[in-house]
């Protein structure tokens, strides 16, 4: 392949074909610079509605709007070349029925150029997923703990324990049968996530689920140690950039107050003989 040949982006069929094969590495991104970093190493970059909490300081994802997803989706697409970019459908943009969901999903894909959308819910959303996929909208499903319904769950609770396991398994099965090309399993007890992964013919993407899942996803700011207000058990920090950034900001502020910044090397000299204008 020529060094100047265009990079081919991964597609939903590419992701589906990875079932049982090489693990899928997935991360969220909300900005162009972070998308560029993730794109070098990840198979899927998710523009998650977690941006409401991580970027906009909201208490949960419920206040995220379709316009917010469009804004960040376009930003991420400017930084992604190889990875499949998936954009979340926000709360209130698809629950009323398939027609509402199609309008929102079609707008996301048309105005951002993303490769797929993601929606939360179980068997009750299967007709909507089928409606979308039959009309050319690739859908990643999200079952188990679905943050948009955290109020009805009574908090960010582990899913699939005891009798509840049947419900989670049926939700995953229904989404696969409806045409979802991959399914996120969030905060699902490990043995059940392993069983669901073995049961389905589409990839599972775990977040607080099981190493047996076909892939894993985490929030970029969590693994970098930037967003620290909410730290789930399933997050592993690979850096402490928040601490490093605060130290850098403190050093800058102190140097400004001490008169040590800017120094001569940060300033511009006049050219010899250059007249000044008054």
Helices and strands as residue ranges (DSSP letters): H 12-16, E 24-28, H 32-39, E 44-47, H 51-54, H 66-79, E 84-88, H 98-112, E 116-120, G 123-125, H 126-133, E 139-144, G 147-149, H 150-153, H 164-178, E 182-186, H 190-199, E 203-207, E 215-218, H 220-223, H 241-258, G 264-266
